[in-house]
Amino acid sequence: MNIKLIQGEFSANDAIELIAQMIQVKIKYHENKIDNRSNEEDIKSFEVKIKQLQKELFDLRQNYNSNKSLKIEAIIKVE
């Protein structure tokens, strides 16, 4: 099953904002997992994932800070 979460063309600002909000949801998910874990190995794994998401968002903002429109296609594939 595929869920088309996002598909379309957006202004750079709108595209970045949309992606940033999605990343923040994923970061919040990992933070909640950290709050519910006592296993240090699991916590470190979630922290690494959070840092990677933050880096990707930073890179996105650095590379697409223009007035161009951006095409986004985000599909969730459930197997």
N, C-alpha and C positions, 0 to 999 in steps of 0.2 A: 504494500500500500504506500502510495506517495501522497504527501500533503503539500500543495503549493502554498507555502507560507507567504512569500513575497514574490511578485513578478511584475516588473514594470520599469519605467524610466522616471527618475526623480532628479530634482536639482541636487547639486553636490551637498548643500547644507541639509536638505531633507533626508538624503540618502545616509549621510553620516549620522544624523540624529536618530534615524530609524535603526541603524546598525548598532549605535551606541546603546540604545535602550534594550535591544536584544542581548547585547553583551552584558549589560548590567543585571538583567534577569538571570543569566547563567552564572555570573559572579555571586549573586545573592544565593542561588541554589548551592554553590560550593561552600559559601560561608555558613549556611544552615547545616550542611553536612559536617563541617568542622565543629560547630556548636554541639552536635549530637554524638561526637566520637571522642573516645579517650585513647585510642590507638595512635601513637605518635607517627607511625609510618603512614597511616591513612591521612592524618592531618597534613603532613608534609606533602603528600601527593596532591591534595586539594589546594594547598598553598601554591604549588608549582603551576597548577592549572589556572589559578586566579592571576598569577603574575604573567602567564603567557597571554591570557585574554586582555589584560591591561596593556601589554606591549603591542599586541595586534591593533587595539583601538588607537593607541598613540601613533603607531605607524600609519594607520588609515588617515588620521587627522592631518598628519604631516604631508602625506602624498596626494591628498585630494582636497586641498584647500583652495578651490577655484570656483568659478561660476559655471563650469561645464555641467551638463546633465550626466547622470550615471545610470547604467542599467543594472538592476539587481534581480537575481533569480535565486531564491532560497527554497529548497525542497527538503522536506523531512521524509526520509525513507524508513519505513517501519517494516521489519522482516520478522 
